[in-house]
Amino acid sequence: MSFVSVLLFVPLLAFIAIILRVPARQAALGASLLNLLVSLWIYFQYDPKIQGFQFVQDIRWIQLPGLPEIHYHVGVDGMNLPLILLTTIVTLAAIIVSPEGIKRESEFYSYLLAISLGAIGAFVSLDLFFFYIFHEFALIPTFLLIGIWGSENRQFVSLQITLYLMVGSLVLLVGILALLVLLPQEARTFDIPMLIDYAKAHPLPINKEAVPFAFLLVGFGTLVSLFPFYTWAPAGYAVAPTPAAMLHAGVLKKFGLYGLLRVAIPLLPGGLEHWKSWLYILLLGNILYIGYVTIVQKELTTMLGYSSVMHMGYIFLGLASWNKIGISGVVVLMVAHGLSIALLFALAGEIKDRTGEIKFSELGGLGQRMPFISVAFVLASFASIGVPGLANFTGELLIFFGSWQAQPWITALAIWGIVISAVYQLRAVQSVFFGKLPAHLKDVEDLQGVAKKFPYLLLMASLLIIGMMPSSLLSIIKPTVEHYFSAN
């Protein structure tokens, strides 16, 4: 068995153990910690000099009438290995910050493990069928977590998210089927590497690629909250329980971006060229319009939700550039954004639980009572802004360099997003942690003890390590990206 498969079987076994009445929190903690250790082992054993996928396992699964063979086919390279690390880090942090003694505890931790399993499965799958199915599997527990354990208005928001993401998934499925129909019978397969090789050797006319790419862009884009398909995200994150917001915004949301990077653009590069002008307009909507909407938000969690949507515009900018520098930045920023937004949502959850408030007007001066939380929030905010020395800076810088080569005027407009994000993020820091401490918050307490602080320290350390030593990721990303483009 490949160690990649171990990453899938560990949460599955923990899920089964919880069903058999093993204490849910302990089972989830053990599984998430083991998966982090396995992912680190894969990272250190991964050889960037070897071209192609490593730790591969390929097992014929089933063949349905009229469809190609479906294989359980998994592996890692420099594009998905960083996302696997991201998933295992955020999963462990999300499970630790989960409140002890929560109602229906077994279900709660089972759903968190299911999201992690589905995200890892989607990232490592080299078969289109399992690539799609694993993501759909992860969406179901997301809806349940919001609908059962969410805050006020959770039923409506859960229904809204379900409708949006299910429609996005159906559009995505249509795009995948349209892509397969375009291919001659002998070339139809669910194997992603084989499809990419065929697309390089037998490029289709641009006009034939335009329609399936449009479906894939809208499908993946809805899952990522590409403008204007974004309205589900801020409301969902504001209502979701903290661990669910961490996992979805930090990890699962990257599936749509990874799908464009791994599937849509490599298989249909002409489709990207056909729709690139529209994509630039939409991503500027994410950066500029959503950025200004974020500035006027009056609640912390809602502001973070809009902030997450806004930052997706940068990653789409890197994808649209489709060159080595831009794509390297895309992978780095996916990881960096996942870490920083997970940390911000975790801290916002602590603030809400300890103060009972999320409105900026009701907060203030918490730095006096919560020094650790305030320092962590400032660091996460600086990362989100793109301050040098933190992980997001490297990703954004590479994306801007890559995009400048492709479209300098669009890049010049997009750079204004840095100013916008600095405005709303620093405003949040000032409103929550500085100024006069309200009388009703004079007794709030900071996080105490290493165990309570560990998930925040883990996320902070990850942001600092990548920011101070970007080669820790780029050393495995760069060879894969160079091979990807040199083969074109």
C-alpha positions in Angstrom: 0.0 0.0 0.0 1.3 3.5 -0.9 1.8 5.9 1.9 -0.6 8.2 0.0 -3.3 5.6 0.6 -2.5 5.6 4.3 -3.5 9.2 4.4 -7.0 8.1 3.3 -7.3 5.0 5.4 -6.3 6.7 8.7 -9.4 9.0 8.9 -11.5 6.2 7.6 -10.4 3.8 10.4 -10.9 6.6 12.9 -14.4 7.1 11.5 -15.2 3.4 12.0 -13.7 3.5 15.5 -16.0 6.3 16.5 -19.0 4.3 15.2 -17.8 1.5 17.5 -18.0 3.9 20.5 -14.3 4.8 20.8 -14.2 8.3 22.4 -14.7 10.6 19.4 -12.3 13.4 20.3 -9.4 11.1 21.1 -9.9 9.1 17.9 -10.1 12.2 15.8 -7.0 13.7 17.5 -5.0 10.5 17.1 -6.0 10.2 13.4 -5.2 13.8 12.6 -1.9 13.7 14.3 -0.9 10.5 12.6 -1.9 11.9 9.2 0.2 15.0 9.8 3.2 12.8 10.6 2.6 10.6 7.5 2.3 13.7 5.3 5.6 15.0 6.7 7.3 11.7 6.0 6.1 11.8 2.4 7.3 15.4 2.2 10.8 14.5 3.4 11.0 11.3 1.2 9.7 13.1 -1.9 12.5 13.5 -4.5 12.0 16.7 -6.6 14.5 15.4 -9.1 12.2 12.6 -10.2 9.8 13.7 -12.9 6.2 12.7 -12.7 4.2 11.3 -9.7 5.6 9.5 -6.8 4.1 7.1 -4.1 1.7 6.0 -6.9 -0.9 3.3 -6.4 -3.1 2.2 -9.4 -5.8 -0.4 -8.9 -8.5 -1.2 -11.4 -11.8 -0.6 -9.6 -14.7 -1.0 -12.0 -15.9 -0.5 -15.6 -19.4 0.7 -16.1 -21.2 0.2 -19.4 -20.4 2.9 -22.0 -17.7 4.5 -19.7 -14.0 4.1 -19.5 -12.4 1.9 -16.7 -12.4 3.6 -13.3 -9.2 3.1 -11.3 -8.2 3.9 -7.8 -5.2 5.8 -8.9 -3.3 8.1 -6.5 0.0 9.8 -6.3 1.8 13.0 -5.4 3.9 15.6 -7.2 5.0 19.2 -6.5 1.5 20.6 -7.1 -0.6 18.5 -4.7 2.0 17.6 -2.0 1.9 21.1 -0.5 -1.9 20.9 -0.4 -1.8 17.6 1.4 0.5 19.2 4.0 -2.0 22.1 4.3 -4.9 19.7 4.8 -3.2 17.6 7.6 -2.0 20.8 9.4 -5.4 22.5 9.3 -7.2 19.3 10.2 -5.2 18.8 13.4 -5.6 22.4 14.3 -9.4 22.4 13.7 -9.9 19.2 15.8 -7.9 20.6 18.7 -9.9 23.9 18.7 -13.2 22.1 18.6 -15.1 22.6 21.9 -14.9 19.6 24.3 -18.3 18.2 25.3 -20.1 19.4 22.2 -23.5 18.0 21.6 -23.6 14.9 19.4 -19.9 14.7 19.7 -19.4 11.5 17.7 -21.2 12.9 14.7 -19.3 16.2 15.0 -15.8 14.7 14.9 -16.9 12.1 12.3 -17.9 14.9 9.9 -14.7 16.8 10.5 -12.7 13.6 9.6 -14.9 13.1 6.5 -14.1 16.6 5.2 -10.4 15.9 5.7 -10.6 12.5 4.0 -12.5 13.9 1.1 -10.1 16.8 0.6 -7.0 14.6 0.7 -8.7 12.1 -1.7 -9.5 14.9 -4.2 -6.0 16.2 -4.1 -4.2 12.9 -4.5 -6.7 11.3 -7.1 -5.3 10.8 -10.6 -8.6 9.5 -11.8 -11.3 12.0 -12.8 -14.1 9.8 -11.3 -12.5 9.7 -7.8 -11.3 13.3 -8.1 -14.9 14.4 -8.4 -16.4 11.9 -6.0 -14.0 12.6 -3.1 -14.9 16.3 -3.3 -18.6 15.6 -3.3 -18.1 13.3 -0.3 -16.5 16.2 1.6 -19.3 18.6 0.8 -22.0 16.6 2.6 -20.5 16.8 6.1 -19.9 20.5 5.5 -23.6 21.1 5.0 -24.4 19.0 8.1 -21.9 20.8 10.3 -23.4 24.1 9.4 -27.0 23.0 9.6 -26.7 21.3 13.0 -23.9 23.2 14.9 -24.0 26.6 13.2 -25.1 29.8 14.8 -28.2 31.9 14.1 -29.9 31.5 10.7 -28.0 28.3 10.2 -30.9 26.4 8.5 -31.3 29.1 5.8 -27.6 29.5 5.2 -27.0 25.7 5.1 -29.8 25.5 2.4 -28.2 28.3 0.4 -24.8 26.8 0.5 -26.2 23.4 -0.5 -28.0 24.9 -3.5 -25.0 26.9 -4.6 -22.4 24.2 -4.3 -24.6 21.4 -5.7 -25.4 23.5 -8.7 -21.7 24.2 -9.1 -20.9 20.5 -8.8 -23.6 19.7 -11.5 -22.1 22.3 -13.8 -18.7 20.9 -13.2 -20.0 17.4 -14.0 -21.4 18.6 -17.3 -18.1 20.1 -18.1 -16.2 16.9 -17.4 -18.7 14.9 -19.6 -18.5 17.5 -22.3 -14.7 17.2 -22.3 -14.8 13.4 -22.6 -17.3 13.6 -25.4 -15.0 15.8 -27.4 -12.3 13.1 -27.4 -12.3 10.2 -29.8 -13.5 6.9 -28.4 -10.0 5.4 -28.1 -8.8 8.4 -26.1 -11.6 8.5 -23.6 -10.3 7.7 -20.1 -10.7 8.9 -16.5 -6.9 8.8 -16.1 -5.8 12.4 -15.6 -2.1 12.0 -16.6 -3.1 10.1 -19.8 -5.7 12.8 -20.6 -3.0 15.5 -20.2 -0.5 13.6 -22.4 -3.2 13.2 -25.1 -4.2 16.9 -25.0 -0.5 17.9 -25.5 -0.1 15.6 -28.5 -3.5 16.3 -30.1 -4.6 19.8 -29.2 -8.2 20.6 -30.1 -9.3 23.7 -32.0 -10.0 26.6 -29.7 -13.6 26.9 -30.7 -14.2 23.3 -29.6 -12.5 23.8 -26.3 -14.5 26.9 -25.4 -17.8 25.3 -24.3 -16.5 22.6 -22.0 -14.0 25.0 -20.5 -16.8 27.5 -19.8 -18.6 24.7 -17.9 -15.5 23.8 -15.9 -14.7 27.4 -15.1 -18.2 28.1 -13.8 -18.3 24.8 -12.0 -14.9 25.1 -10.3 -15.4 28.9 -10.0 -18.6 28.5 -8.0 -16.9 26.1 -5.6 -14.1 28.7 -5.1 -16.5 31.7 -4.9 -15.3 33.3 -8.2 -17.2 36.6 -8.7 -20.2 36.7 -9.1 -20.8 33.2 -7.8 -19.6 34.1 -4.2 -22.6 35.0 -2.1 -22.8 31.6 -0.4 -19.3 31.9 1.1 -19.3 34.9 3.5 -22.7 34.0 5.0 -21.6 30.3 5.3 -18.4 31.1 7.1 -20.0 33.6 9.4 -22.6 30.9 10.6 -20.4 27.8 10.5 -18.9 26.3 13.6 -15.2 27.4 13.8 -13.6 24.0 12.9 -15.9 23.7 9.8 -15.0 27.3 8.7 -11.3 26.5 9.1 -11.5 23.3 7.1 -13.7 24.6 4.3 -12.1 28.1 3.8 -8.6 26.8 4.5 -8.7 23.5 2.6 -11.8 22.4 0.8 -12.2 25.7 -1.1 -8.8 25.0 -2.8 -10.3 22.1 -4.7 -11.8 24.3 -7.4 -8.5 26.1 -7.8 -6.6 22.8 -7.9 -9.1 21.5 -10.4 -8.4 24.4 -12.8 -4.7 23.9 -12.3 -4.7 20.1 -12.6 -7.5 19.4 -15.0 -9.3 22.3 -16.8 -6.4 24.4 -18.1 -4.0 21.6 -19.0 -6.7 19.7 -20.9 -8.3 22.7 -22.5 -5.6 25.5 -22.9 -7.5 26.9 -25.9 -10.5 27.4 -23.7 -8.5 29.5 -21.3 -7.3 31.7 -24.2 -10.9 32.0 -25.4 -12.3 33.1 -22.0 -9.2 34.8 -20.6 -10.5 38.4 -21.0 -13.7 37.4 -19.1 -11.7 35.7 -16.4 -9.7 38.9 -15.9 -12.9 40.9 -15.4 -14.3 38.4 -13.0 -11.1 38.1 -10.9 -10.9 41.9 -10.7 -14.5 41.7 -9.3 -13.1 39.4 -6.5 -10.2 41.7 -5.8 -11.6 45.2 -6.1 -15.4 44.9 -5.7 -15.3 42.3 -2.9 -12.4 44.1 -1.4 -14.4 47.3 -1.0 -17.4 45.3 0.3 -15.1 43.7 2.9 -14.1 47.2 4.1 -17.6 48.1 5.1 -18.4 45.0 7.1 -19.4 45.5 10.7 -18.8 41.9 12.1 -15.6 40.1 12.4 -16.6 36.7 11.0 -18.4 38.2 8.1 -15.4 40.4 7.3 -13.2 37.3 7.3 -15.6 35.5 5.0 -15.5 38.3 2.4 -11.7 38.6 2.9 -11.4 34.9 1.9 -13.5 35.5 -1.3 -11.4 38.6 -2.1 -8.1 36.7 -1.9 -9.3 34.1 -4.4 -8.9 36.8 -7.0 -5.1 36.7 -6.6 -5.0 33.0 -7.3 -7.2 33.3 -10.3 -4.8 36.0 -11.5 -1.9 33.6 -11.3 -3.9 30.9 -13.1 -4.8 33.3 -15.9 -1.1 34.1 -16.4 -0.3 30.4 -17.0 3.4 30.7 -16.9 6.0 29.1 -14.6 6.4 32.0 -12.2 2.6 32.6 -11.8 1.7 28.9 -11.3 4.5 28.5 -8.7 2.9 31.5 -6.9 -0.5 29.9 -7.2 0.5 26.8 -5.3 2.4 28.7 -2.6 -0.5 31.1 -2.1 -3.1 28.3 -1.9 -1.1 26.9 1.0 -0.4 30.3 2.6 -4.0 31.5 2.3 -5.3 28.2 3.8 -3.0 28.6 6.8 -3.7 32.3 7.4 -7.5 32.1 7.0 -7.8 29.0 9.1 -5.8 30.8 11.9 -8.0 33.9 11.6 -11.2 31.9 11.8 -9.9 30.0 14.8 -9.0 33.2 16.6 -12.3 34.8 15.7 -14.0 31.7 17.2 -12.1 32.1 20.4 -13.0 35.8 20.6 -16.7 35.1 20.0 -16.7 32.3 22.6 -15.0 34.3 25.2 -16.7 37.7 24.7 -20.1 36.7 23.2 -19.5 39.4 20.6 -18.5 39.6 16.9 -19.6 43.2 16.1 -16.7 45.6 15.9 -18.8 48.3 17.7 -19.0 46.0 20.8 -15.3 45.0 20.9 -12.2 46.9 21.6 -9.1 46.9 23.9 -8.9 43.1 24.0 -5.1 43.3 23.7 -5.1 44.2 27.4 -6.8 41.0 28.4 -5.8 38.6 25.5 -2.1 39.2 24.7 -1.6 35.8 23.1 -4.7 36.0 20.9 -3.9 39.6 19.9 -0.4 38.7 18.9 -1.6 35.7 16.9 -4.3 37.7 15.2 -1.9 40.5 14.2 0.5 37.9 12.8 -2.3 36.3 10.8 -3.5 39.7 9.6 0.0 40.6 8.5 0.2 37.3 6.6 -3.2 38.0 4.9 -2.0 41.5 3.9 1.2 40.0 2.4 3.8 41.4 4.7 7.3 40.1 3.9 8.6 37.3 6.1 5.2 35.5 6.1 4.0 32.9 3.7 1.4 34.9 1.7 4.1 37.4 0.6 6.0 34.9 -1.5 2.9 33.6 -3.2 1.5 37.0 -4.1 4.9 38.3 -5.3 5.3 35.3 -7.6 1.8 35.8 -8.9 2.3 39.5 -9.6 5.6 38.8 -11.4 4.0 36.1 -13.5 0.9 38.1 -14.3 3.0 41.2 -15.2 4.6 39.1 -17.9 1.2 38.1 -19.3 -1.0 41.2 -18.6 0.7 44.2 -16.9 -2.4 46.5 -16.9 -4.6 43.9 -15.2 -1.8 43.3 -12.7 -1.5 47.0 -12.0 -5.2 47.1 -11.1 -5.0 43.9 -9.0 -2.1 45.3 -6.9 -4.5 47.8 -5.4 -6.0 44.8 -3.6 -3.0 44.9 -1.2 -4.0 48.4 -0.1 -7.6 47.4 0.3 -6.7 44.3 2.3 -4.4 46.4 4.5 -7.3 48.8 5.2 -9.9 46.2 6.3 -7.5 43.9 8.1 -5.8 46.7 10.1 -9.2 48.2 10.9 -10.2 44.8 12.4 -7.0 44.7 14.5 -7.6 48.2 15.7 -11.3 47.7 16.4 -10.9 44.4 18.3 -7.6 44.8 20.2 -6.9 48.5 20.7 -8.8 51.4 22.2 -10.8 51.4 25.3 -11.8 48.1 26.8 -15.7 48.0 27.3 -16.9 47.4 30.8 -18.6 44.1 29.9 -15.3 42.6 28.7 -13.1 43.4 31.7 -13.2 39.8 32.9 -12.4 38.0 29.6 -9.5 35.6 29.7 -6.7 34.7 27.3 -5.8 31.3 26.1 -3.9 29.4 28.9 -1.5 26.5 28.7 0.6 25.1 25.9 -2.1 22.5 24.9 -4.7 25.3 24.3 -2.2 27.4 22.4 -0.7 24.5 20.3 -3.0 24.7 17.2 -2.4 28.4 16.9 1.3 28.0 17.4 1.3 25.3 14.7 -0.4 27.5 12.2 1.7 30.5 13.1 4.9 28.5 12.8 3.9 27.2 9.4 3.3 30.7 8.1 6.7 31.8 9.5 8.6 28.8 8.1 7.2 29.2 4.6 7.6 33.0 4.8 11.2 32.9 6.0 12.2 29.8 4.0 10.1 29.8 0.9 12.4 27.2 -0.6 10.8 24.7 1.8 7.8 24.6 -0.7 9.4 26.0 -3.9 12.0 23.3 -3.9 9.3 20.7 -4.6 6.9 23.0 -6.6 9.5 24.4 -9.1 10.7 21.1 -10.7 7.1 20.0 -11.2 6.0 23.3 -12.7 9.1 23.4 -15.0 8.4 19.9 -16.2 4.8 20.8 -16.7 5.6 23.6 -19.0 8.7 22.2 -20.7 6.5 19.2 -21.8 4.1 21.6 -23.6 
